[in-house]
Amino acid sequence: MFNLNTQLVNELPEGLALAQRGLYYADFLFETIRVFEGKIPLMQAHWERLSRGLKMMRYQIPSAWSAVFFEQEIQKITPPNARVRLTVWRAPGGLYLPENNEPQFLIAAQALESGVFEWPSEGLHVGFCESVRLPVDTFSGLKTLNAARYVAAAQEAQERGWDDAILLNAHDRVCEATSSNVFWFEGNTLCTPPLADGCVTGVLRDLLLTLTKAAGYSIVEKSATPDAFLTAQEVFLTNAVRGIRWVRSCEGKVFENAKTRKLHE
């Protein structure tokens, strides 16, 4: 028996029943994917990250699943330019210990006007989140639906008039933003927190590190305190849907954007 918003029912509605483990235990993984003019250039990277997470969480991955499989499934519903969310969860059954490790999936698509990553001319105003500290463990790099900390950080950002919040980890080191990885320039050196500091293993983060190294940039993955972070000359955020977004200010410190603009172009 269930009480669903005052309605007494003997069984959960079909959709809720199918996603029971996600609803009860946040036993989900997800990918947020950008479609450009009907193409998904980062699909292989998304699949590699998703499949790593499925293996870590001991899902039984169907043999048919692959980057090609999900690209075909996405293209069944997506408009030419879109933000797509691919969510995967474990089949119903069990309490904390699952009874069935087979995955289910849902794809949702939202149309976008642009077929390119757009440059945010105004830049972002951000600050350091005070209400949240992110844990650091082997699951930190996964994109799961255990997102209460990110929701709280986004709400704090809104309350304080910021465009986004910079989250610190449990050791008070700069980790990431609410839905993005963080980069900064120290002179001509491009810096970003190491994965060991608990940030999500971003698809665009990995691509940017690879491309900038190939282009001859000096790159360092390093931990940073908030005070050290504020000595940077430029700061920007990255994710696979919005691309590179430069940060205009953080906690009153104003940043430049020339090197970041060059990377974007």
C-alpha positions as CSV (number, residue, x, y, z in Angstrom):
1,M,0.0,0.0,0.0
2,F,1.2,3.5,-0.9
3,N,0.1,7.0,-0.1
4,L,1.0,9.1,-3.1
5,N,0.2,12.8,-2.4
6,T,-2.9,11.8,-0.3
7,Q,-4.0,9.2,-2.9
8,L,-4.0,5.6,-1.5
9,V,-2.9,3.1,-4.1
10,N,-1.9,-0.6,-3.9
11,E,0.8,-0.3,-6.5
12,L,3.1,2.5,-7.6
13,P,2.3,4.0,-11.0
14,E,4.2,2.2,-13.8
15,G,6.8,4.9,-14.3
16,L,7.6,5.2,-10.6
17,A,7.7,1.5,-10.1
18,L,10.2,1.1,-13.0
19,A,12.5,3.7,-11.4
20,Q,12.0,2.5,-7.9
21,R,15.7,2.0,-7.1
22,G,16.5,5.5,-8.3
23,L,13.6,7.0,-6.3
24,Y,14.6,5.2,-3.1
25,Y,18.4,5.0,-3.3
26,A,19.5,7.4,-6.0
27,D,20.8,4.4,-7.8
28,F,21.2,6.3,-11.1
29,L,23.9,7.5,-13.5
30,F,23.3,10.1,-16.1
31,E,25.0,11.9,-19.0
32,T,24.1,15.4,-20.3
33,I,24.9,15.5,-24.0
34,R,24.9,18.2,-26.7
35,V,23.6,17.6,-30.2
36,F,24.9,20.0,-32.9
37,E,23.1,20.0,-36.3
38,G,22.1,16.4,-35.7
39,K,25.6,15.2,-34.8
40,I,26.9,14.1,-31.4
41,P,30.7,14.7,-31.6
42,L,31.4,13.7,-28.0
43,M,29.2,10.6,-27.9
44,Q,32.1,8.2,-27.6
45,A,33.5,10.1,-24.6
46,H,30.1,10.2,-22.9
47,W,29.7,6.4,-23.4
48,E,33.2,5.7,-22.0
49,R,32.4,7.7,-18.9
50,L,29.0,6.1,-18.5
51,S,30.3,2.6,-19.0
52,R,33.1,3.2,-16.4
53,G,30.4,4.2,-13.9
54,L,28.2,1.3,-14.7
55,K,31.1,-1.1,-14.1
56,M,32.0,0.6,-10.8
57,M,28.4,0.3,-9.7
58,R,28.3,-3.3,-10.8
59,Y,25.6,-3.1,-13.4
60,Q,25.2,-5.9,-15.9
61,I,25.8,-3.9,-19.1
62,P,23.8,-5.2,-22.1
63,S,26.0,-6.4,-24.9
64,A,24.1,-4.2,-27.3
65,W,24.9,-1.0,-25.5
66,S,27.6,1.2,-27.0
67,A,28.2,4.7,-28.2
68,V,26.6,3.8,-31.5
69,F,23.6,2.3,-29.8
70,F,22.9,5.3,-27.7
71,E,23.5,7.8,-30.6
72,Q,20.9,6.0,-32.6
73,E,18.4,6.0,-29.7
74,I,19.0,9.7,-29.1
75,Q,18.5,10.5,-32.8
76,K,15.1,8.9,-32.7
77,I,13.8,11.8,-30.6
78,T,16.2,14.7,-30.8
79,P,15.8,17.9,-32.8
80,P,18.9,19.1,-34.8
81,N,20.2,21.2,-32.0
82,A,19.5,19.9,-28.5
83,R,20.4,19.3,-24.9
84,V,19.9,15.6,-24.2
85,R,19.8,13.8,-20.9
86,L,20.5,10.1,-20.8
87,T,19.6,8.6,-17.5
88,V,20.4,5.0,-16.5
89,W,19.1,3.2,-13.3
90,R,19.0,-0.3,-11.9
91,A,16.0,-2.5,-12.4
92,P,13.6,-2.6,-9.4
93,G,14.0,-4.9,-6.4
94,G,15.9,-5.2,-3.2
95,L,16.8,-2.7,-0.5
96,Y,20.3,-1.3,-0.4
97,L,21.4,-4.7,-1.8
98,P,19.9,-4.9,-5.3
99,E,18.1,-8.0,-6.5
100,N,18.6,-7.3,-10.2
101,N,21.6,-5.5,-11.8
102,E,20.1,-5.0,-15.2
103,P,20.0,-1.3,-16.3
104,Q,17.0,0.7,-17.6
105,F,17.4,4.0,-19.5
106,L,15.5,7.1,-20.3
107,I,16.4,9.7,-22.9
108,A,15.0,13.2,-22.8
109,A,15.7,16.0,-25.4
110,Q,15.3,19.8,-25.1
111,A,15.6,21.8,-28.3
112,L,18.2,24.6,-28.5
113,E,18.4,27.4,-31.0
114,S,22.1,27.4,-31.6
115,G,24.3,24.8,-33.3
116,V,27.5,26.0,-31.7
117,F,28.9,26.7,-28.2
118,E,28.1,30.4,-27.7
119,W,30.5,32.9,-26.1
120,P,28.9,34.6,-23.0
121,S,29.8,38.2,-23.6
122,E,29.0,39.4,-20.1
123,G,30.9,36.7,-18.2
124,L,29.8,35.0,-15.0
125,H,29.7,36.4,-11.5
126,V,30.4,33.6,-9.0
127,G,31.3,33.1,-5.3
128,F,32.5,30.4,-3.0
129,C,29.6,28.2,-1.7
130,E,29.5,28.2,2.1
131,S,26.7,25.7,2.8
132,V,28.3,22.7,1.0
133,R,31.5,20.7,1.0
134,L,31.9,17.9,-1.5
135,P,33.1,14.4,-0.4
136,V,36.3,12.9,-1.9
137,D,36.2,9.2,-2.7
138,T,36.3,6.8,-5.7
139,F,32.7,7.7,-6.6
140,S,33.3,11.5,-6.7
141,G,34.0,11.5,-10.4
142,L,30.7,9.9,-11.4
143,K,27.6,11.7,-12.6
144,T,25.0,10.3,-10.2
145,L,21.6,11.7,-9.1
146,N,22.8,12.1,-5.5
147,A,22.7,15.8,-6.2
148,A,21.4,17.4,-3.0
149,R,24.7,19.3,-2.5
150,Y,24.6,20.8,-6.0
151,V,20.9,21.8,-5.5
152,A,21.8,23.5,-2.3
153,A,24.8,25.3,-3.9
154,A,22.6,26.5,-6.8
155,Q,20.0,27.8,-4.4
156,E,22.7,29.6,-2.4
157,A,24.1,31.1,-5.6
158,Q,20.6,32.4,-6.5
159,E,20.1,33.9,-3.1
160,R,23.4,35.7,-3.2
161,G,22.9,37.0,-6.7
162,W,25.6,34.9,-8.4
163,D,25.4,33.2,-11.8
164,D,27.0,30.0,-10.3
165,A,28.8,28.8,-7.2
166,I,32.3,27.4,-6.7
167,L,32.2,24.4,-4.5
168,L,35.0,23.4,-2.2
169,N,35.7,19.8,-1.2
170,A,35.9,18.4,2.3
171,H,39.5,19.7,2.6
172,D,38.5,23.2,1.6
173,R,40.1,23.0,-1.8
174,V,38.5,24.4,-5.0
175,C,36.6,21.5,-6.6
176,E,34.0,22.5,-9.2
177,A,30.9,24.6,-9.9
178,T,27.3,23.3,-9.7
179,S,27.4,21.7,-13.1
180,S,30.8,22.5,-14.5
181,N,34.5,21.9,-14.1
182,V,36.7,24.8,-13.2
183,F,39.9,26.1,-14.9
184,W,42.1,29.1,-14.3
185,F,45.2,30.7,-15.8
186,E,48.3,31.5,-13.7
187,G,50.3,33.5,-16.2
188,N,50.5,31.3,-19.3
189,T,49.8,28.1,-17.3
190,L,46.3,26.6,-17.5
191,C,45.3,25.0,-14.2
192,T,42.4,22.8,-13.0
193,P,41.8,20.7,-9.9
194,P,43.0,17.1,-10.1
195,L,40.3,14.4,-10.1
196,A,41.7,13.3,-6.7
197,D,40.2,16.5,-5.3
198,G,36.7,15.1,-6.0
199,C,35.5,16.9,-9.2
200,V,33.4,15.1,-11.8
201,T,35.3,13.6,-14.6
202,G,34.0,16.1,-17.2
203,V,33.9,15.1,-20.9
204,L,34.8,18.6,-22.0
205,R,37.4,18.8,-19.3
206,D,39.2,15.8,-20.7
207,L,39.0,17.0,-24.2
208,L,40.3,20.5,-23.3
209,L,43.2,19.0,-21.5
210,T,44.1,16.8,-24.5
211,L,43.7,19.6,-27.0
212,T,45.6,22.3,-25.1
213,K,48.5,19.9,-24.4
214,A,48.7,19.1,-28.1
215,A,48.7,22.9,-28.8
216,G,51.7,23.4,-26.6
217,Y,50.1,25.0,-23.6
218,S,51.6,24.5,-20.1
219,I,49.0,22.6,-18.1
220,V,49.0,21.7,-14.4
221,E,46.4,19.8,-12.4
222,K,46.8,21.3,-9.0
223,S,44.9,21.8,-5.7
224,A,44.0,25.4,-4.8
225,T,42.7,27.1,-1.7
226,P,40.2,29.9,-2.2
227,D,42.9,32.5,-1.6
228,A,45.2,30.9,-4.1
229,F,42.4,30.6,-6.7
230,L,41.7,34.4,-6.4
231,T,45.3,35.1,-7.5
232,A,44.4,33.8,-11.0
233,Q,44.4,36.1,-14.0
234,E,41.5,34.3,-15.7
235,V,38.9,31.8,-14.7
236,F,36.4,29.8,-16.7
237,L,33.9,26.9,-16.4
238,T,33.4,24.1,-18.8
239,N,30.7,21.5,-19.5
240,A,29.6,19.5,-22.5
241,V,26.4,21.4,-23.1
242,R,27.5,25.0,-22.6
243,G,31.1,24.7,-23.6
244,I,33.5,27.3,-22.2
245,R,32.1,30.1,-20.0
246,W,34.4,32.8,-18.7
247,V,34.1,34.1,-15.2
248,R,34.1,37.9,-14.8
249,S,34.3,38.0,-11.0
250,C,34.5,35.9,-7.9
251,E,34.2,37.4,-4.4
252,G,35.0,40.9,-5.7
253,K,38.1,39.8,-7.8
254,V,37.7,40.8,-11.4
255,F,39.3,38.5,-14.1
256,E,40.4,39.0,-17.6
257,N,39.4,36.8,-20.5
258,A,41.8,37.1,-23.5
259,K,43.3,33.6,-23.2
260,T,40.0,32.0,-22.4
261,R,38.5,33.7,-25.5
262,K,41.3,32.3,-27.6
263,L,40.6,28.8,-26.3
264,H,36.9,29.2,-27.0
265,E,37.6,30.2,-30.6
